[in-house]
Amino acid sequence: MELRFTESFDLEYRKLTRGNRVLQKRIRKQFLLLKEKTNHPSLRPHKIRSSAYWSISIDKSIRALLIIETHWIYIYHIGKHEDVY
């Protein structure tokens, strides 16, 4: 599967990770796992009720919202739990 990032994700990512290389590295690691195995346990993937979105965990407080299609995974949002839901 290939990952595609939206403009809204790009803006949120830059704001969230500004000056935080540890978080940048963690996000990259989680997205590599997602690309290789969408149901990897450390991602804690789950479908958002009544929507097409899925959620994955980056760490204890950071989540990413995405839509999974046959060949693509579209990453729409990233941020703290309370900000992305």
Beta strands, then each sheet from edge to edge (+ up, - down):
strand 1: 2-5
strand 2: 46-47
strand 3: 54-57
strand 4: 62-68
strand 5: 72-80
sheet 1: 1+ 5+ 4- 3+ 2-
end
